[in-house]
C-alpha cells in the first residue's frame, strides 16, 4: 500500500469516527460505538482485563476449549480456512492451531492494525506450514478476504469471547446472517456465548477492584482527544457498569461527574451532572435463547460445550442448507 493511500485511509477513518461520535453524543440517550475501545492502548487494556480474577469469561472459555479440543477438532475437519473475528492477542487460536492439523489457512480480523499485525506475525513464525492472512477491518462492515494460495474445502468463522453479547438481539441475528454469507455453502461457526448467571458475579466482572475496566472504558475519551482534538477532561468522568435484569444484559457507561461542555473538532457537546454515555452492552443468554437467535440467522446448533458451573458456552453451528 502506498504512503498516499495510507494517508487517505487514515483521513477517511478519522472523518468516520468524528461523524459516529457526534451522532452518538447527540442522541437523547448518549452512546458510543464499542469498536472505538480498541486502539493500541485499548487492546492492551482488554488483554489485561482478561487476566483479572473477577473476569471469569476468558479463563472459563479457555478451560472449555482445553477440555474439549479433541472433539472440537473433529467438528472443524480438514483443509479449512479458519477466520477469526476480533483476533486480539490470538491466545485462544493457539490451542486450536496446536490440535487442528488439517487447518491450511488462518485469517485473523481485527480493527486494531498494530495489535493485529504483531499477533499475526507471531502466529506465522510459530506455525510455518500455515498460511496466515491478517485482515485489518471492522468486521461489522463488508470486508474482503484475499484469495489464499493453499487449498481450502470449507470456511469456519471463529467468534470467541462474549462479543456476540455486544449486539442487541435483532442486531445479533443480522450479524450472524452476515457470518453465514462469509462462510458460504458448507460453512460453520465456532462461537463463545456467555450464559445467564448470578448478578453479583456479573457486577464484579465489569467493575474490577483494580480499575482496569474503568481505564479501558475511559480510554476512549483519551483517544478522541488525541485523534479528534476534543477536550474531554478524563477526571470529570467515571466508569460504571450495571446489570439490566429486564433485558438480560450488562450495560457499561461513562458518567459525567458534573455539568460541562466538551468541544470536539468545532462541535460542542453538553453534559448534565450524572448524565451517562452508554458505551457497551453485553447480553447474557440461556441456551434456548441463543438457539432461537441462531435459528433465525440460518444456523443450526450442532454441539454445545460448557464448564461444570454453566457460566459460559462454546458452540458449534452449521449453515442450514
N, C-alpha and C positions, 0 to 999 in steps of 0.2 A: 504494500500500500504506500503510495507516495505521501510526502510530507503535506502537500496541499490538500489531499483527500482527508488525511487525518485531522487537519485543522478545521476543514469544513464539517466533518462528522462531529467534532467536539463542539463547534459552534451551534450546530443543529441540536445537539443533546442539551446544551445549556438553555437554548430557547424553549425546548420542550419542557424541561424541568421548570423553568420560570412560569410557563403557562399553567402547568399542572399544579404547582404550588399556589399560585394566585387563585386559580379556580377552587382549590380545596379550602383555602383560608377565607374565601368569600362566601362560603355556604353558611346557612344559619347555624348548622352544627359543623364546626370547623373540622377538617380532616386532612390527612396527608397520605399519599400513596406509600405503602410499606416498602416498595422497591428502593426508595431513597435511603433506607437504612444502610445499604451495602456499598459504601465507598471502601477504600482500602482499610481505613481505621474501623469502620463499622463491621466489616467482615471479620477482622481480627477480634473485635469485642464479642461478636457472636460465637466465635470459636471458644473464647474464654467462658461465655455463658454455658456452653455445652459441657464444660468441665466442673461446673458448680454442683455441690451436693444437693441443693434444692431442685435443680433442673433434672428431673428424672428421665426426661424424654430420650436424650442421646444414649445414656448408658443402658436404658431398658431396651431400646431398639437394637443396639449393638449386641446385647445379650441374646435377643431373639434371633438375630442373624447368625451368630456363632453357634447357637444350639441347633439350628435347623438348616445350616448351609448346604449340607449334602442333598437334602430334599429340595431346597430352593434351586440348586444347580441342575437337578433333574428336570425341573419345570422349565428352566431357561433354555436348555438344549444346546445345540452346537451351531457354529457358523453364524453367530448373531452379531448384529450391531447393537451395542448397549448404549443408550442415550440417557445421560443423567441430567435432569433439570435441577439447576441450582447446586452445582457440584461442591462449592465451598472448598474445604480443605481436602476433600476426597478420602477421608478416613474410612468411611463405610465401604467405598468401592474396592478398597484393597482386600477386604475379606472376600468379596466376590471374585476378584481377579486371581486370588490365590487358589480358588477352588473350581472355577468355571473354565476349564481348559479349552472349551470349544469357542470361546469368545474371540472374534477376529478384529473387531473394530470397537473402540470406545470413544464416545463423543460427549465430553463434559460441556455443559452450557451454563454460563454464569454472567451476570451483569457487571461484576467487578473484574475488569480485564486483567489488572495486575495480579490479583489473587488467583484468577483462573489460570493464567499462563504459568505462574510459578508451580501450581499444583500439577498441571498437565505435564510440565517438563519433568517433574519428579516421577510421575507415572510412566512416562515414555522411557526414562532411564532404567526404571526398575523392571519393566516388562518388555523386553526387546522384541519379542515376536508379535506384540500387539500394535496395531495401527491406532494412534491417538490423534484425534482431530478436534481440538478445542474450538468452541464457537462462542465468541463474546456477544451476547444478545440478551434482550429482555424476552424471556420465554412466554410472557403474556401477549406478545405480539408476533406476527408472522416472521419466521426466520428460515434460512436456507442451510441445509446440511450438505457440505461438499461431498461429491461423489468419492467413495473410498476406492483404494486400489485393491483391497482384499475382497475375497468372495464372501457374500452375505446372503443368507436364505430368509432371514426374518429380522424384524426390529423389536427391541424391548425398551420401553421407556422406564427409567428408574426415577421415582419421586420420593425420596426418603424424608425423614423428619416428620414434622406435623404440618408441613406447609400447605397441604390441601385445606387445612382448617382456616387459613388466612382468607379464603374466599367465602362470601356469603353463599348460601346453599344453591340458589339459582345460578350464581356465577360458577360454582364448582361443577355443576352439570355441563355448562358451556365449555369450561376449561378442559374437562375430561373428554368431551367431544373433539376438541382440538388435538388432544393426545392421540385419540383413535385415528384421526386423519394423518398424523405424523407416522404412526406405526404402520398404517395400511393393512392390507389383507394379511391374515395370519399373525397380526401384531398382538402384543401383550403389554401389560403394565405391572410393575412391581412397586408398591406404594406403601408408605408409612401412614397410618391413621391413628391419631390419638383418641383414646376412649374416655367416656364419662367416668368421673371418679369423685372422691372426697373433695369438697370445695376448699378446705384448708390447705390440702396438698397443692392445689392449683394456685392458691393465693401466694404461697411461699415460692413456688416455681417462677413466678413472674414479678416478685418483689424480694429479691435475694438480699441477705443481710450485708453483703459486701458492696452493694450498689452497682454491680456490673451491668445489670439490665437497665438501671436508670441512666447510666452513662451511655449505653447503647442507644436508648431512646432519644436522649438529648443530643447525641452526636449529630443527628440530622440538622439541628439548628446551627451547629458549628459548620457543617458542610454548606448550608445555604449562605452563611456569612462569607465563607471562603470563595464559593463558586458563583454566587449571585449578587454579592455585595450588600447583603442585608445587614441589619444591625441588631439582631437578637442578642439581648444580654442573658446569657445562659443562667446566671444566678437569679434571674427573675422568673424562672420556670422550674417546674419539678415533675418528676415521673410519678405515675400512679397506674396500677392495674387492678381491675375488679372482675369478678365473675358474674355474668348476667345469666341468672338461672332460667329466666323465661326463654331466652334464645339459645341456651346451652353453649355459651362462648365466653372466653376471657377477652376483655377489652383493655387495650393498653392506651394510655392517654399521656399527653403533656399538658400540665395545668399552669395557667398564668397566676403568679402569686399576687399580682396587683393589676390595677387598671393601667394600661400602657398602649403606646402606639409604636409599631415596628415599621421601619422603612425597608422596602425591598425593590431595588432597581427602579426607582421612580414611582413605585406604588406605596401606599400606606395600608397597614392592617391594624385595626383597633381591637384590643383585648380588654374584656372586663375582668375584674378580680374573680378568681376561681373558674374562669372560663376554660373549657377543655378543648384540646385538639385530639381527635381520635386518630391514632397512628397505626393501630393494628387490631384485627380480630383473630381469635384462634378458637374455631369451633371444635367441640368435643362430641364424638358420635357414639351411639350404641352400634353394635354390629349390624343390626337390622336397618337402622337409619342410613348407614353408609351403603349398604346393599341397594337400597332404593335409589340413592344418588347415582351409583354406578350403573344400574339397570337403565335409568333414564338417559344416561350418556352413551348407551350402546355397548356396555361392558358386562361380562358375566364373571362373577367371582368363582374362581376355581379352588382356591385354598386360602385359609387364614391361619396365621401363626400368632400366638400371644405369649406373654410372660405368665408366670403362675398366678400373679395378682390381677391379671387382666387390666393393667394400666395402659397398655399400648398394643398395637397390632401391626403386623406386616402382612400385606395381602397381595395375592397374585390374581390378576384379572386378564381375560382374553377378550378380544373384539368379537362381538356377536356377528356371525357371518349371515 
